[in-house]
Amino acid sequence: MRGRLFNMPAIGRAVGFALVAVAIVAAALHFRTSEPHVQGLHVSPAAASDPLTEELQRCQALATQAKDDAACEAAWTESRRRFFTYQPALSATTTPAASPKSSDR
């Protein structure tokens, strides 16, 4: 009996290991810089005059030390309050649509 010329499962495993090794090397080369590249905040000119925005930027610069800062806690609380209670302003010309009454059907 004659054996096979190529052992396909062994070749498949070898190719798989090679691909994993290439992926590990590529990841290591990509993440070898010690400093992460952080993009700056893009703040509109109107928001830049807001003291809350300035305080939140200061807290962001403090990073992990901000969790113990009472001013940062107050700024985050106010930011959450503004976010979750946002109500768009209605203009004076806008009137609410009249709801149909059940007797109009």
N, C-alpha and C positions, 0 to 999 in steps of 0.2 A: 504494500500500500504506500502510496506516495502522499506526503504531507502537503498542506497548502503552502503556496508561495508567500502569501502575506497573512499575518494573524490580525484580522480586522479589529477585533475588540481591543487588542493591545495598542494598535495604532490610534484608535479612537480615544483611548484613555490618555495616550501621550499628547495628542493634539489638544485635548481638553486641559491637561495640566499646563501646557504651553500657553494657551489662551488666558488661563487664570494668572499665570506668572506675568504675562504682558499687561494685564489689567492692573495688577498690583504695582508694577513698575510705573505705569502711566499715572496712577493715583499718587504714588509717592513723589513723582516729579511735579505733579500739579500742586500738591499741598506742601512742598518743601519750604516755601517762604514762611517765616515766623510771624509776620504781621499780616492780618487779614486786610483785604481791600474793602473798605467801607465807603459807600457813596455818601456824600453830604446831603443834608436835608434841603429840599427845595421848598422854601417858605414864600408865600405870596407877600407883597409889600403891605397889604392890609393886615395880614396875620402877624407880621413882624412887630407891629406896634402894640399887640396884645400882650399884657404882662404875663398871662398864663402861658403863652407860647414861649416866652423868654425863660420862664421858670422851668417848663418842661425840657427845654434844651439844656439848661443848667443841670437838671437831674439826669439827663441822658449822658452828659459829660462825666458825672460822678460815677456812673455805672453801678457796681455792686454796693458801693457805699451809700447810695441813695435810699436804700431800704430802711436805713436807720435815721434818715433826715425827715423831721416833722414837716418842713416846708414842702418837700417832695410828695409826701403822703397827702397833704392838703391839695396840692396841684393835681395829683392823679385823681383824687376824689372829685374835684371840680370838673376835670376833663371828662370823667365818666358821666357825671351829672349832665353836662352839656350834650354829650353824645346821645344818651338814652332819653333825654327829654326834648330832643330837637323837634320843633314844629315849624313848618314853613309859614312865613308871614302871608296873610291873605291881603291882597290889594283892595282898595276901597271900591273899585269897579267890579270886583268879582262878587257874585252873590251865590250862595249855596243853591244847588238844584232842588226844586220842590219834589218831595217824594209823593208818588201817587197814593191816593187814599184807597182803601178797600171798596168804598162805595162808588168809585169812578169806573169800576170794571164793568 
